[in-house]
Amino acid sequence: MDKDGKLEFGGFELTEMHPSRDSMYYEPSKYYEIANGTIYFDSALTRAMDRKRNGVYLAKPLDIDGNCCIAIRKPAKKRISIRP
């Protein structure tokens, strides 16, 4: 997935929808890679995928009570400009 030549796996946990239209619950991911027959946590891919999905990476996504996950503003949609 991050083009480093190693087999990788992982993903996001499902969370419920946030009641506010301009907010969402942060959806943390965890990705792992297999190298030399051993499974390692892939922190670089985890950060990249969290930024792609959530618009930001949070090292501590739990709320004040230790539950997953805190509410964040929805990331702005990317604008694509078409030039003639």
C-alpha positions in Angstrom: 0.0 0.0 0.0 2.9 2.4 0.7 5.0 0.9 -2.1 7.8 -0.3 0.2 7.6 -3.8 -1.3 6.4 -5.5 1.9 3.1 -7.3 2.4 0.8 -5.1 4.5 -2.6 -5.5 6.1 -4.9 -3.6 8.4 -7.7 -1.1 8.3 -10.2 1.1 10.2 -12.7 0.2 12.9 -16.3 1.0 12.2 -17.7 3.9 14.3 -21.2 5.4 14.5 -22.2 8.5 12.7 -21.8 11.8 14.5 -25.1 13.7 15.0 -23.7 17.0 13.8 -23.4 17.6 10.0 -20.0 19.4 10.3 -18.4 16.8 12.6 -17.4 13.2 12.6 -15.9 10.7 15.0 -12.2 10.2 14.4 -11.7 6.7 12.9 -8.3 5.4 13.8 -6.6 2.8 11.8 -3.9 0.2 12.4 -1.7 -1.2 9.7 1.0 -3.9 9.9 3.6 -5.2 7.5 5.3 -8.6 7.2 9.1 -8.5 6.9 11.5 -11.4 7.2 8.6 -13.6 8.5 7.7 -11.2 11.3 4.7 -8.9 11.7 5.5 -5.3 12.5 3.3 -2.3 13.2 3.6 0.1 10.3 3.3 3.5 11.9 4.1 5.4 8.7 1.3 3.8 6.7 -1.1 4.1 9.7 -0.4 7.9 9.9 -0.8 8.3 6.1 -4.1 6.4 6.0 -5.5 8.3 9.0 -4.7 11.6 7.3 -6.3 10.4 4.1 -9.5 9.3 5.8 -9.8 11.8 8.7 -7.9 14.8 7.3 -5.6 14.6 10.4 -3.6 12.1 12.4 -4.2 11.8 16.2 -1.9 9.7 18.3 -4.4 9.6 21.1 -7.9 9.3 19.6 -9.7 8.3 22.8 -12.2 10.6 24.5 -11.8 11.9 28.1 -13.4 8.6 29.4 -11.0 6.4 27.4 -13.6 5.5 24.8 -13.1 5.6 21.1 -13.3 8.1 19.6 -13.3 11.8 19.8 -15.3 14.1 17.5 -13.4 16.2 15.0 -14.5 18.5 12.2 -15.1 16.9 8.9 -12.2 17.4 6.6 -12.8 19.8 3.7 -13.4 18.2 0.4 -10.6 18.6 -2.1 -11.5 20.9 -4.9 -10.4 19.9 -8.4 -9.9 22.8 -10.8 -10.2 22.1 -14.4 -8.1 24.3 -16.6 -8.9 24.6 -20.3 
